[in-house]
Amino acid sequence: MKMIDKYAEMGILSENAAFEYLMTHLKDTIRTYDFFVAWEKVLGNVSQVEVALNILNSLIGKDDIENKLKELIKSYTEIVPAIPLLIAVRGTTIKVADLGGDVEYSFAKRKSYTAEEVEKIVYFASKCGLLKILSDKSVRNLVDYCIGVEVGLDTNARKNRSGAAMENLTEVYVKAICDKHGYNYICQATIAKIKAEFGRDVPVDKSDRHFDFAISAGKNIYLLEVNYYSGGGSKLKSVAGEFKSLFELVKREPNVGFVWVTDGPGWQTAKRPLLETFNATDYVINIKMIENGLLEEIIVKGL
């Protein structure tokens, strides 16, 4: 790592002290209030099938529900693509392991369905338990029910939102630095975008490599990779190794710097590989260190 003046201002006088500062100032969370549920997406998805759901509401509490569903499918074919959502499945094709082999069920939108197709759809709805919860009134309104289903499905996207949250948080500081000093930056910077925007070639380890940020500051280009890990795992060791190798490659090009911004309590479980990369590269920093002006000093002083 490089010892710079800002470290001394922070009371950090050695490489070991710098690493300990990094580890003791990992953010427990970067969740904002909009992290938990993307309500606009949830309500938008439900609105697309709201008419079909209201038609299916007519099945609630009905006896002989299988025949009632058959009649509905014949009269209102638009209800069929909505059925998978009722069991929290995206898409219109579902495969099930059944006696004698796998069975594929299609809920694709059509103008009409054959009697055999209708039988198959109703059979699936019955076997998976959907018709039972409708007939015994376990569900009172399918529109409200599907809002809950969509909220549950949306939690699967939280991992992506966590990555985006870290990038968004870092961009606040990157933008402030660039605005203050008249620098330019681009997000999700591929080698093609960097060449087009800054007229510079940068080395990469793979053709599809894109840096979270590329900052043009005078004669220098700074490439930033940004990530956050709330949990540990074997992946963190390979991540640390990847950025160590990437730094070694990038540094071969004059006037190109590499900064790895990483954070999160997950690193408490992978301290050794992070330390190895910290020692072998110029700059591994976290959000607290950016707040203290470390990133600004690196860029402004051309370090």
C-alpha positions in Angstrom: 0.0 0.0 0.0 1.0 3.6 -0.3 1.3 5.8 2.8 0.0 9.3 2.0 -0.3 12.5 4.0 -4.0 12.0 4.7 -3.2 8.8 6.7 -1.0 10.9 9.1 -3.9 13.4 9.5 -6.1 10.5 10.5 -3.5 9.4 13.1 -2.4 6.4 11.0 1.3 6.1 11.0 2.0 2.6 9.6 0.6 0.1 7.1 -0.6 -2.1 9.9 -2.5 0.8 11.4 -4.0 1.6 8.1 -5.3 -1.9 7.6 -6.7 -2.0 11.2 -8.5 1.3 10.5 -10.0 -0.3 7.4 -11.2 -3.3 9.3 -12.5 -1.4 12.3 -14.5 1.0 10.2 -16.4 -1.4 8.0 -20.0 -0.3 7.6 -22.6 -2.7 9.1 -25.1 -1.6 6.5 -25.6 0.5 3.4 -29.3 -0.1 3.3 -31.4 2.9 2.6 -35.2 3.0 3.1 -35.8 2.0 -0.5 -33.6 -1.1 -0.2 -36.2 -3.4 1.2 -39.0 -3.4 -1.4 -39.1 -1.8 -4.9 -42.7 -0.8 -4.5 -43.0 0.7 -7.9 -41.8 -2.5 -9.5 -44.1 -4.6 -7.3 -47.2 -2.6 -8.0 -46.4 -2.3 -11.7 -46.1 -6.1 -12.0 -49.4 -6.6 -10.2 -51.2 -4.0 -12.3 -50.3 -6.0 -15.4 -52.4 -8.9 -14.3 -55.0 -7.1 -12.1 -57.8 -7.8 -14.5 -57.0 -11.5 -14.7 -56.7 -11.6 -10.9 -60.1 -10.0 -10.4 -61.6 -12.6 -12.7 -60.0 -15.4 -10.7 -61.4 -13.8 -7.6 -64.7 -15.2 -8.6 -63.4 -18.7 -7.7 -63.0 -17.8 -4.0 -65.3 -19.9 -1.9 -66.8 -21.8 -4.8 -67.7 -25.5 -4.7 -66.8 -27.6 -7.7 -64.0 -25.2 -8.2 -62.2 -27.3 -10.9 -65.2 -27.1 -13.3 -65.6 -23.4 -12.4 -61.9 -22.8 -13.4 -62.4 -24.7 -16.7 -65.4 -22.4 -17.5 -63.3 -19.3 -16.7 -60.4 -20.4 -18.9 -62.8 -21.0 -21.8 -64.4 -17.6 -21.4 -61.4 -15.5 -20.2 -58.2 -16.9 -21.6 -56.2 -14.0 -20.2 -56.3 -15.6 -16.7 -54.0 -18.4 -17.7 -50.7 -16.5 -17.7 -51.5 -15.1 -14.3 -51.7 -18.5 -12.7 -47.9 -19.1 -12.1 -47.7 -15.8 -10.2 -50.2 -17.2 -7.7 -47.6 -19.8 -6.6 -44.7 -17.3 -6.8 -43.3 -18.5 -10.2 -42.1 -16.1 -12.9 -42.6 -17.2 -16.5 -45.2 -19.3 -18.3 -43.6 -22.7 -18.3 -43.3 -25.0 -15.2 -41.7 -28.4 -15.1 -42.8 -30.9 -12.4 -41.2 -34.2 -11.5 -44.1 -36.7 -11.6 -44.5 -40.5 -11.7 -43.1 -41.7 -15.0 -41.0 -38.6 -15.7 -41.0 -34.9 -15.8 -44.2 -33.1 -16.9 -44.2 -29.6 -18.5 -47.1 -27.3 -18.0 -47.5 -24.2 -20.3 -49.4 -21.1 -19.2 -48.5 -19.1 -22.3 -51.0 -16.6 -23.5 -53.3 -17.8 -26.3 -56.5 -16.9 -27.9 -58.0 -20.3 -27.0 -57.0 -23.5 -25.3 -57.9 -27.0 -26.3 -59.9 -29.2 -23.9 -56.8 -31.2 -23.2 -54.8 -28.0 -22.4 -57.5 -26.8 -20.1 -57.6 -30.1 -18.3 -53.9 -30.0 -17.8 -53.9 -26.4 -16.4 -56.7 -27.2 -14.0 -55.0 -30.4 -12.9 -51.8 -28.5 -12.1 -53.8 -25.8 -10.2 -55.4 -28.5 -8.1 -52.3 -30.6 -7.5 -50.2 -27.7 -6.4 -52.8 -26.7 -3.8 -53.9 -23.5 -5.4 -57.6 -24.4 -5.8 -57.8 -25.6 -2.2 -56.8 -22.2 -0.7 -59.3 -20.5 -3.0 -62.2 -22.8 -2.3 -61.7 -22.7 1.5 -61.3 -18.9 1.4 -57.8 -18.9 2.8 -57.3 -16.0 0.4 -59.9 -13.3 0.2 -58.6 -11.1 -2.6 -56.0 -12.2 -5.2 -54.9 -8.7 -6.0 -53.8 -8.1 -2.4 -52.4 -11.6 -2.2 -50.3 -11.1 -5.3 -48.9 -7.8 -3.9 -47.6 -10.0 -1.1 -46.2 -12.6 -3.6 -44.5 -9.9 -5.5 -42.9 -8.4 -2.4 -41.5 -11.9 -1.6 -40.2 -12.3 -5.1 -38.7 -8.9 -5.0 -36.5 -9.8 -2.0 -34.5 -12.0 -4.4 -33.4 -8.8 -6.1 -31.9 -7.4 -2.8 -28.5 -8.7 -3.6 -28.4 -6.6 -6.8 -29.8 -3.6 -4.9 -27.0 -4.0 -2.3 -24.4 -3.7 -5.1 -26.2 -0.8 -6.6 -26.5 0.9 -3.2 -22.7 0.7 -2.7 -22.1 2.2 -6.2 -24.7 4.9 -5.6 -23.1 5.8 -2.2 -19.6 5.9 -3.7 -20.8 8.0 -6.6 -22.0 10.8 -4.3 -18.3 11.2 -3.3 -16.9 10.7 -6.8 -19.3 13.4 -8.2 -18.5 15.8 -5.4 -14.7 15.4 -6.0 -15.1 15.8 -9.7 -17.4 18.8 -9.4 -15.1 20.5 -7.0 -12.0 20.1 -9.1 -13.3 20.1 -12.6 -12.7 16.4 -13.3 -14.9 14.1 -15.4 -16.0 10.6 -14.6 -18.1 7.8 -16.1 -19.9 4.9 -14.6 -19.7 1.3 -15.7 -16.7 2.2 -17.7 -15.7 -0.3 -20.4 -12.5 0.1 -22.3 -14.5 1.3 -25.3 -16.3 4.0 -23.1 -13.0 5.1 -21.6 -11.4 5.4 -25.1 -14.4 7.3 -26.4 -14.8 9.7 -23.4 -11.2 10.2 -22.4 -9.2 9.1 -25.4 -7.1 6.7 -23.4 -6.4 3.0 -23.5 -6.4 1.1 -20.3 -5.3 -2.5 -19.8 -7.9 -5.1 -18.7 -7.9 -8.7 -17.7 -10.9 -9.7 -19.8 -12.7 -8.2 -22.7 -16.0 -7.7 -20.9 -14.3 -5.9 -17.9 -16.1 -2.8 -16.8 -15.0 -0.6 -14.0 -17.6 0.9 -11.7 -16.0 4.3 -12.2 -13.3 5.8 -14.3 -12.2 9.3 -13.4 -10.2 11.6 -15.7 -8.1 14.0 -13.6 -5.6 15.9 -15.7 -3.0 13.5 -17.1 -4.2 10.7 -14.9 -7.0 8.1 -15.1 -8.3 6.5 -12.0 -10.2 3.2 -12.2 -12.4 2.3 -9.3 -14.0 -1.0 -8.4 -16.7 -0.9 -5.8 -18.4 -3.6 -3.8 -20.0 -4.4 -0.4 -20.2 -7.7 1.4 -22.6 -8.2 4.2 -21.8 -11.9 4.6 -18.7 -14.0 4.4 -17.8 -17.0 2.3 -15.1 -18.5 0.1 -16.0 -16.0 -2.6 -14.2 -13.2 -0.7 -10.8 -14.9 -1.0 -11.2 -15.1 -4.8 -12.5 -11.5 -5.0 -9.4 -10.2 -3.1 -7.1 -12.2 -5.4 -8.9 -10.9 -8.5 -8.4 -7.3 -7.6 -4.8 -7.9 -6.7 -4.2 -9.3 -10.1 -6.1 -6.5 -11.8 -4.1 -3.9 -9.9 -0.8 -5.5 -11.1 -2.1 -5.3 -14.7 -3.5 -1.8 -14.6 -0.3 -0.4 -13.0 1.7 -1.3 -16.1 0.1 1.6 -17.9 1.6 5.0 -17.1 -0.7 7.5 -15.4 -3.4 5.0 -14.7 -4.3 4.3 -11.1 -6.5 1.7 -9.5 -8.5 2.1 -6.3 -10.6 -0.7 -4.8 -13.4 0.6 -2.6 -14.8 -2.2 -0.6 -16.8 -2.4 2.6 -19.1 -4.6 4.8 -18.8 -6.9 7.8 -18.3 -9.9 5.5 -14.6 -9.0 5.4 -14.3 -9.9 9.1 -14.4 -13.6 7.9 -11.8 -13.1 5.2 -9.2 -10.8 6.9 -6.1 -12.6 5.6 -6.9 -12.5 1.8 -7.9 -8.9 2.2 -4.7 -8.1 4.0 -2.7 -9.7 1.2 -4.3 -7.5 -1.4 -4.1 -4.5 0.9 -0.4 -4.9 1.1 0.2 -5.7 -2.5 -1.8 -2.8 -4.0 -1.7 0.9 -3.7 -5.2 1.6 -2.4 -7.8 -0.5 -0.8 -10.2 1.8 1.0 -13.7 1.9 2.5 -16.5 4.5 2.7 -15.2 5.9 6.1 -11.8 6.5 4.5 -13.5 8.3 1.6 -15.4 10.4 4.0 -12.1 11.4 5.6 -10.8 12.7 2.3 -8.5 9.8 1.3 -10.0 9.3 -2.2 -9.9 13.1 -2.9 -6.2 13.3 -1.9 -5.3 10.3 -4.1 -6.9 11.9 -7.2 -6.1 15.5 -6.6 -2.4 14.9 -5.8 -2.0 12.4 -8.6 -0.9 9.7 -6.2 
